Amino acid sequence: MTDEGPTPPFARAVIDRDAERRADPAIFDAFDADPASRVMLVHGDRALLAEQVEGSAPALEFFQPAEAPAGMLRAYLGRGDTPARAYELRVVDDETAAAVEPEAARWVGLRDAATALDELGTGLFVEALALANWHASHGFCPRCGATTTPVQAGWARRCDQDAAMLFPRTDAAVIVLVTDDDDRLLLGSNAMWEQRRFSLLAGFVEPGESLEDAVVREIHEEAGLVVDRVEYLGSQPWPFPASLMLGFAARIAPGVDPADAKPDGEEILELRWFSREELAESWGGVTLPGETSIARWLIEHWYGGPVAAPDRSPEWSVS
């Protein structure tokens, strides 16, 4: 981080991942025998929330190991709020999820839950969802096509044919706060979004490319602008399904006219420059990223504080 301000929403984890214990073949036996251990459940892209009573804050539902269903996958998440308490993920199928909790409203997605959960709950949810997504897409070895088996407490898979080890991978993506010499902010509307939705420009890092080069390339490809003065601001995981969003600021290069900004017509359909005053006045005409996104965090970093719609129009979420 370049300053000591708030961190992005999904980067506020307070989890000790306790990675050294993953290689212990008896880790789950010890976990199950510890009365302080707790299990969280994930079904698809949703986690089970505790039933709320009057005045209680939203929270993940935790089970003691013997009370939780076996699940299709279990993975050790680490230690959280106290050194003595360990946490585990168990992924359950449709039938098990319905048997545990038939009320669909208590199975909640990360985007909806993260702004309400505390740092421990959000951190566990982000970690668990990222792991669950990786396992769901790696049931077969990419080298030979054989089946794979989870090992190392859920943090690796082993090929059943040749014992090759597979480890979770994260796709790096840059997201960029582009400004001009008048400190106006560039926002774009993606072809996949509804009209009037605007966010920062972003894209995946290509093989053999540095992060800084990815910033320059993406802005040129999507907006036709040359930028420089690239500065790293912060990052957050984005497990939809397996990205790490790396936030940067960049200024248009000397001699570049902001009016030359031109959407590529494929990914980006519209580009607009905003001063802080224009952004505040435009809330009735544009929709900005939701509170869980690093895009919103970066915009507020530039804006100098929270941005809020006067009419509290519904928000949406994009990385």
C-alpha positions, 0 to 999 in steps of 0.5 A: 500500500502506498498510504496507511488508509483503509484496505480493500474490502476483501483484503482485511482478513485476520486469518492465520493460515497456519500453513505448516500444519497442512502437511500433517497427515493427522491434521483432520484427526486432531481438528475433529478431536478439538472441541474449539474447532469450527466448521463452515459450510459452502454450497456452490458459491454460497455460505451458510449464515447463522440465524439472526435473532433480534439485534444480532449482526450477520455471521457465518454459521459454524458447527463443531466437527462432529455436528457438521456433515462430511461434505464432498471436500474438506479443507483446513482454513487456519486459525482465526479470532483466538490462537486456540480456535481452528477453522475448516471448510466443508463443501456440501452438495444440493441434497446435503445443503437442503437437509442442513438448512432448507431456507434458501435465504440463509445461503448467501453469496460473498458479494451480499454477505461481505459488507455485513460480516466482520473481518474474520467472517469475510476473510474465511468466506473469501478463502473458502470460496477461492479454494472451493472454486479451484477444487471444483475445476481440478477434478482431473489432471491437466497433464494426463486427464486422470482423476485427482485426489485432494491432499495437504489438508485441501491445499493441493490435489494429487494425480491418481495416475502419476502422483503429480501435484497440483496447487491452486493458481490465481489469475492476476488482473490489473485495475487502473485509476486513470487520471488526466492533468486536471485530476479528472477520473476516467470511467468506462462502461463495459459491453456486458453491463447494463447502460449507465454502469461505469467502473475503472478499466481492468484486464488480465496480466498476460504471460511474460508481462510485468504488472506495469506493462499490463497497465499501459497495454490495457489502457491503450487497448481499451481507451486508446490512451498512453499512460505513465506514472504508474503507481501501485495502490493495493490489491484484493482477492476476487474469487469469482472464480480465481482472480487477484485484483491489483489496483494501480493509479496512472496518469495520461502521458505528457502531450496526450489529449484527454479528448482522444479517449476512445472506447475499443467498441468491443469490451468498452462501449463508452468512456467519460471523464469525471471531476469530483464535482461532476461525479457527485452530480452524476449519481442520478445518471450513472451507477458505480461499483459496489462496496465490496469491489476494489474498483469502489475502493480505488474511486474513493481513494481518488475522491477523498472519502466515501461516495454515496448516491443522493437517492441511494440507488441500487449498487452493483459489484464489479472487481 
